[in-house]
Amino acid sequence: MLAYSVANVVSALFNLYEILIIVWCIMSWIPRRPGSVVSDVGAVLDRLILPYVNLFRRFILPLGGIDFSPVFAVLALSVIEMLAIRLIAILL
């Protein structure tokens, strides 16, 4: 029962971060004006998302001006989530 609860929490955290990456991508299309709410939310998301996405930007170059590194970041996060949940199941 404990393993199930811990796995649910871990899964929820991974899913939240995946959603934040998607929101960050969508917000990159919205112009930011200094002092606006969009700018403030974008700055917070930049601090949360950019360090992780930049790991993939080193290896994945934009194709036709489109940055695919967030796609690979979400895919890698999904794989890590599956591995973490299996590890929790084994350990607990």
C-alpha positions as a LaTeX table, in Angstrom:
\begin{tabular}{lrrr}
\hline
Residue & $x$ (\AA) & $y$ (\AA) & $z$ (\AA) \\
\hline
Met1 & 0.00 & 0.00 & 0.00 \\
Leu2 & 2.86 & 2.37 & 0.79 \\
Ala3 & 4.51 & 1.65 & $-2.54$ \\
Tyr4 & 1.27 & 2.49 & $-4.35$ \\
Ser5 & 0.95 & 5.83 & $-2.51$ \\
Val6 & 4.57 & 6.78 & $-3.12$ \\
Ala7 & 4.30 & 5.79 & $-6.78$ \\
Asn8 & 1.19 & 7.94 & $-7.17$ \\
Val9 & 2.94 & 10.97 & $-5.68$ \\
Val10 & 6.02 & 10.47 & $-7.85$ \\
Ser11 & 3.86 & 10.03 & $-10.94$ \\
Ala12 & 1.88 & 13.18 & $-10.13$ \\
Leu13 & 5.09 & 15.20 & $-9.75$ \\
Phe14 & 6.45 & 13.96 & $-13.07$ \\
Asn15 & 3.13 & 14.73 & $-14.76$ \\
Leu16 & 3.08 & 18.22 & $-13.25$ \\
Tyr17 & 6.56 & 18.93 & $-14.60$ \\
Glu18 & 5.53 & 17.64 & $-18.04$ \\
Ile19 & 2.53 & 19.98 & $-17.99$ \\
Leu20 & 4.79 & 22.87 & $-16.97$ \\
Ile21 & 7.02 & 22.16 & $-19.97$ \\
Ile22 & 4.00 & 22.22 & $-22.29$ \\
Val23 & 2.71 & 25.47 & $-20.75$ \\
Trp24 & 6.20 & 26.96 & $-21.07$ \\
Cys25 & 6.24 & 26.04 & $-24.77$ \\
Ile26 & 2.83 & 27.61 & $-25.36$ \\
Met27 & 3.83 & 30.73 & $-23.45$ \\
Ser28 & 6.86 & 31.13 & $-25.68$ \\
Trp29 & 4.44 & 32.11 & $-28.45$ \\
Ile30 & 2.92 & 34.90 & $-26.35$ \\
Pro31 & 4.74 & 38.25 & $-26.41$ \\
Arg32 & 5.97 & 39.32 & $-22.99$ \\
Arg33 & 5.74 & 42.94 & $-21.85$ \\
Pro34 & 7.85 & 43.87 & $-18.83$ \\
Gly35 & 5.79 & 44.06 & $-15.66$ \\
Ser36 & 2.89 & 42.02 & $-16.99$ \\
Val37 & 1.52 & 38.86 & $-15.39$ \\
Val38 & 2.51 & 36.86 & $-18.47$ \\
Ser39 & 6.06 & 38.10 & $-18.11$ \\
Asp40 & 6.18 & 37.18 & $-14.43$ \\
Val41 & 4.75 & 33.70 & $-14.99$ \\
Gly42 & 7.11 & 33.23 & $-17.93$ \\
Ala43 & 10.10 & 34.20 & $-15.78$ \\
Val44 & 9.14 & 31.63 & $-13.12$ \\
Leu45 & 8.64 & 28.93 & $-15.75$ \\
Asp46 & 11.98 & 29.85 & $-17.35$ \\
Arg47 & 13.74 & 29.24 & $-14.03$ \\
Leu48 & 11.97 & 25.91 & $-13.56$ \\
Ile49 & 12.12 & 24.55 & $-17.11$ \\
Leu50 & 15.19 & 25.97 & $-18.87$ \\
Pro51 & 17.88 & 24.09 & $-16.89$ \\
Tyr52 & 16.29 & 20.76 & $-17.84$ \\
Val53 & 15.47 & 21.64 & $-21.45$ \\
Asn54 & 18.95 & 23.10 & $-22.00$ \\
Leu55 & 20.38 & 19.62 & $-21.41$ \\
Phe56 & 18.66 & 18.54 & $-24.63$ \\
Arg57 & 19.37 & 21.77 & $-26.53$ \\
Arg58 & 23.08 & 20.91 & $-26.46$ \\
Phe59 & 22.48 & 17.83 & $-28.60$ \\
Ile60 & 19.33 & 18.61 & $-30.59$ \\
Leu61 & 19.65 & 21.45 & $-33.06$ \\
Pro62 & 16.57 & 23.35 & $-34.25$ \\
Leu63 & 15.20 & 22.13 & $-37.56$ \\
Gly64 & 13.74 & 24.84 & $-39.76$ \\
Gly65 & 13.75 & 27.25 & $-36.83$ \\
Ile66 & 11.70 & 24.89 & $-34.64$ \\
Asp67 & 13.18 & 23.77 & $-31.33$ \\
Phe68 & 12.36 & 20.11 & $-30.69$ \\
Ser69 & 14.29 & 19.86 & $-27.42$ \\
Pro70 & 11.12 & 20.21 & $-25.25$ \\
Val71 & 9.62 & 17.21 & $-27.05$ \\
Phe72 & 12.66 & 15.08 & $-26.24$ \\
Ala73 & 12.69 & 16.48 & $-22.70$ \\
Val74 & 9.10 & 15.29 & $-22.14$ \\
Leu75 & 9.86 & 11.89 & $-23.69$ \\
Ala76 & 12.91 & 11.47 & $-21.46$ \\
Leu77 & 10.86 & 12.52 & $-18.44$ \\
Ser78 & 8.28 & 9.84 & $-19.27$ \\
Val79 & 10.97 & 7.17 & $-19.47$ \\
Ile80 & 12.50 & 8.32 & $-16.18$ \\
Glu81 & 9.03 & 8.27 & $-14.60$ \\
Met82 & 8.46 & 4.67 & $-15.66$ \\
Leu83 & 11.87 & 3.63 & $-14.33$ \\
Ala84 & 11.29 & 5.45 & $-11.03$ \\
Ile85 & 7.90 & 3.82 & $-10.50$ \\
Arg86 & 9.34 & 0.36 & $-11.22$ \\
Leu87 & 12.18 & 1.04 & $-8.81$ \\
Ile88 & 9.70 & 2.11 & $-6.13$ \\
Ala89 & 7.70 & $-1.06$ & $-6.71$ \\
Ile90 & 10.82 & $-3.17$ & $-6.30$ \\
Leu91 & 12.13 & $-1.37$ & $-3.22$ \\
Leu92 & 8.86 & $-1.02$ & $-1.35$ \\
\hline
\end{tabular}
